[in-house]
Amino acid sequence: MHRIPLFPLPVVLFPGALMPLHIFEPRYRLMVARCLEGDRRFGLLYHDSDESGPFMNEPGHVGCVAEIGEYEMLPDGRSLIMVSGVHRFRIDEGLDDSSEPFYEAQIAPYDDLVIPKIDAIRVVRQRTLSLLHDVLGNMPEPPDEIPLFDLERDLSFQLAPLVQIDGPWHQSLLELQDEVYRLERLDAVFQAAVDRVGPGDGAGP
């Protein structure tokens, strides 16, 4: 376990994914400054205050460690940052003893409970990727180039950011601790897009 700043937002960051963020609230400007002084990392957690009310920093909440890459300070003190997802975590203990104005917590790793055999998971990954290709091929204007994905590492987290579904769906995917189950969730979305229209009629994830 270790201590980390927390940034609750109504978005889900997946391991390996990139996400641009606009930092404007004073306490999170300070949080970013503190991160830049240290290991450049904070915990990004899905939280929609309009739906769930104030963030409570409760134990058990699952998020993704974000690492700051590109950083641009704007003249008025706001900043633009690009973060990359490092790995999942869960809050072990929310901390209220901090002198900082932003949230902090003790976090613990949140890993998959099932580690599949590589030959078996490659087959599942290829099935999901084939479904995605079917979806892209049915789009009114298919992309000139289909993105390349690495079948030697977790495919579910590579594909999840492409799916335009609400935050709770993304959060539930992030919390699943089995890649096969995550890929099955994605298969259902891609298959529904394929079934919704015939070839050439136009579809998208």
C-alpha positions as CSV (number, residue, x, y, z in Angstrom):
1,M,0.0,0.0,0.0
2,H,1.1,3.6,-0.5
3,R,-0.3,7.1,-0.3
4,I,-1.4,8.8,-3.5
5,P,-3.4,12.0,-4.4
6,L,-6.8,11.3,-5.8
7,F,-8.6,13.1,-8.7
8,P,-12.3,12.1,-9.0
9,L,-13.8,12.8,-12.4
10,P,-16.8,11.5,-14.4
11,V,-14.5,9.6,-16.8
12,V,-12.7,6.2,-16.6
13,L,-9.0,5.8,-17.4
14,F,-7.9,2.4,-18.5
15,P,-4.3,0.9,-18.0
16,G,-2.3,1.8,-21.1
17,A,-4.7,4.4,-22.3
18,L,-3.9,8.1,-22.9
19,M,-6.2,10.9,-21.7
20,P,-5.9,14.7,-22.0
21,L,-7.0,16.7,-18.9
22,H,-7.7,20.4,-18.4
23,I,-6.7,21.3,-14.8
24,F,-8.4,24.5,-13.7
25,E,-9.7,24.0,-10.1
26,P,-7.1,25.5,-7.6
27,R,-6.8,22.4,-5.5
28,Y,-6.1,20.2,-8.5
29,R,-3.6,22.8,-9.8
30,L,-1.8,22.2,-6.5
31,M,-2.2,18.5,-6.8
32,V,-0.6,18.5,-10.3
33,A,2.3,20.7,-9.0
34,R,2.9,18.2,-6.1
35,C,2.9,15.3,-8.6
36,L,5.4,17.1,-10.8
37,E,7.7,17.5,-7.8
38,G,7.5,13.7,-7.2
39,D,6.7,10.7,-9.3
40,R,4.2,12.5,-11.6
41,R,1.4,10.0,-10.5
42,F,-2.1,10.4,-9.0
43,G,-5.1,8.2,-8.8
44,L,-8.0,8.9,-11.2
45,L,-11.3,7.7,-10.0
46,Y,-14.7,7.6,-11.7
47,H,-17.2,9.8,-9.9
48,D,-20.1,11.8,-11.3
49,S,-21.2,14.3,-8.6
50,D,-24.4,15.0,-10.5
51,E,-25.4,11.4,-10.1
52,S,-23.8,10.4,-6.9
53,G,-23.3,13.6,-4.8
54,P,-20.1,14.5,-3.1
55,F,-17.1,12.3,-3.4
56,M,-16.7,10.3,-0.2
57,N,-13.2,8.8,-0.6
58,E,-14.6,5.5,0.5
59,P,-12.5,2.3,0.8
60,G,-13.0,-0.2,-2.0
61,H,-13.4,2.3,-4.8
62,V,-11.5,1.1,-7.9
63,G,-9.6,3.5,-10.1
64,C,-6.4,3.8,-12.3
65,V,-3.1,5.3,-11.5
66,A,-2.4,8.1,-13.9
67,E,1.1,9.3,-14.8
68,I,1.6,12.8,-16.2
69,G,3.4,12.9,-19.5
70,E,3.0,16.1,-21.4
71,Y,2.4,19.3,-19.3
72,E,1.6,22.8,-20.5
73,M,1.1,25.7,-18.1
74,L,-1.4,28.3,-19.3
75,P,-0.9,32.1,-18.6
76,D,-3.8,32.2,-16.1
77,G,-2.5,29.3,-14.0
78,R,-4.6,26.5,-15.6
79,S,-2.8,23.7,-17.2
80,L,-3.2,21.0,-19.9
81,I,-1.8,17.6,-19.2
82,M,-1.7,14.3,-20.9
83,V,-1.8,11.3,-18.6
84,S,-1.3,7.6,-19.3
85,G,-3.0,4.8,-17.3
86,V,-0.5,2.8,-15.4
87,H,-2.4,0.1,-13.4
88,R,-5.6,-0.3,-11.4
89,F,-5.9,0.3,-7.7
90,R,-8.5,0.2,-5.0
91,I,-8.8,2.6,-2.1
92,D,-7.7,0.8,1.1
93,E,-8.1,3.8,3.4
94,G,-9.3,7.3,2.6
95,L,-7.1,9.8,4.4
96,D,-8.6,12.8,6.2
97,D,-5.4,13.8,8.0
98,S,-3.8,15.6,5.1
99,S,-3.0,19.3,5.1
100,E,-3.5,19.3,1.4
101,P,-6.8,20.6,-0.1
102,F,-7.1,17.6,-2.4
103,Y,-8.1,14.0,-1.6
104,E,-5.5,11.4,-0.7
105,A,-5.7,7.8,0.1
106,Q,-3.8,4.7,0.9
107,I,-4.2,2.4,-2.1
108,A,-3.6,-1.3,-2.8
109,P,-3.1,-3.1,-6.1
110,Y,-6.2,-4.3,-7.9
111,D,-5.1,-7.1,-10.2
112,D,-6.9,-9.8,-12.2
113,L,-7.8,-12.9,-10.2
114,V,-7.5,-15.2,-13.2
115,I,-4.3,-15.3,-15.3
116,P,-5.2,-17.1,-18.5
117,K,-2.8,-19.3,-20.5
118,I,-1.4,-17.3,-23.3
119,D,-2.4,-19.6,-26.2
120,A,-6.0,-19.7,-25.0
121,I,-6.3,-15.9,-24.4
122,R,-4.8,-15.2,-27.9
123,V,-7.8,-17.0,-29.4
124,V,-10.3,-15.0,-27.4
125,R,-8.5,-11.7,-28.2
126,Q,-8.5,-12.5,-31.9
127,R,-12.2,-13.2,-31.8
128,T,-12.9,-9.8,-30.2
129,L,-10.6,-8.1,-32.6
130,S,-12.3,-9.7,-35.6
131,L,-15.7,-8.4,-34.3
132,L,-14.2,-4.9,-34.1
133,H,-13.0,-5.2,-37.7
134,D,-16.5,-6.1,-38.7
135,V,-17.8,-3.0,-37.0
136,L,-15.3,-0.8,-38.6
137,G,-15.9,-2.3,-42.0
138,N,-19.6,-1.5,-41.7
139,M,-19.0,2.2,-41.0
140,P,-20.3,4.6,-43.7
141,E,-16.7,5.9,-44.0
142,P,-14.4,3.1,-42.8
143,P,-11.0,4.3,-41.5
144,D,-8.2,4.2,-44.0
145,E,-6.0,2.4,-41.5
146,I,-7.2,0.2,-38.7
147,P,-5.3,0.8,-35.5
148,L,-2.8,-1.9,-34.5
149,F,-3.3,-3.8,-31.3
150,D,-0.9,-5.9,-29.4
151,L,-2.3,-9.4,-28.9
152,E,0.5,-10.3,-26.5
153,R,-1.0,-8.0,-23.8
154,D,-4.4,-7.3,-22.3
155,L,-6.6,-6.4,-25.3
156,S,-9.7,-5.4,-23.3
157,F,-8.0,-2.3,-21.9
158,Q,-6.7,-1.4,-25.4
159,L,-10.2,-1.6,-26.9
160,A,-12.3,-0.2,-24.1
161,P,-11.6,3.5,-24.8
162,L,-13.0,3.1,-28.3
163,V,-16.4,2.2,-27.0
164,Q,-18.7,5.2,-26.6
165,I,-20.9,4.1,-23.7
166,D,-21.6,5.8,-20.4
167,G,-19.2,6.0,-17.5
168,P,-20.8,3.4,-15.2
169,W,-20.4,0.8,-18.0
170,H,-16.7,1.7,-18.4
171,Q,-16.3,1.6,-14.6
172,S,-17.9,-1.9,-14.4
173,L,-15.5,-3.1,-17.1
174,L,-12.5,-1.6,-15.2
175,E,-13.6,-3.5,-12.1
176,L,-13.8,-6.9,-13.7
177,Q,-10.9,-9.1,-12.6
178,D,-10.8,-11.5,-15.6
179,E,-9.8,-10.4,-19.1
180,V,-12.0,-13.1,-20.6
181,Y,-15.1,-11.5,-19.0
182,R,-14.0,-8.1,-20.1
183,L,-13.6,-9.3,-23.7
184,E,-17.0,-10.9,-23.5
185,R,-18.6,-7.5,-22.5
186,L,-16.8,-5.9,-25.5
187,D,-17.9,-8.8,-27.8
188,A,-21.6,-8.1,-26.9
189,V,-21.2,-4.4,-27.8
190,F,-19.4,-5.1,-31.1
191,Q,-21.8,-7.9,-32.0
192,A,-24.8,-5.6,-31.3
193,A,-23.3,-3.0,-33.6
194,V,-22.8,-5.6,-36.4
195,D,-26.4,-7.0,-36.0
196,R,-28.0,-3.6,-36.0
197,V,-27.2,-3.0,-39.6
198,G,-26.2,-5.1,-42.6
199,P,-22.8,-4.8,-44.3
200,G,-22.4,-1.4,-45.8
201,D,-25.3,0.2,-44.0
202,G,-23.1,2.0,-41.4
203,A,-22.3,1.1,-37.8
204,G,-19.9,2.1,-35.1
205,P,-18.9,1.1,-31.6
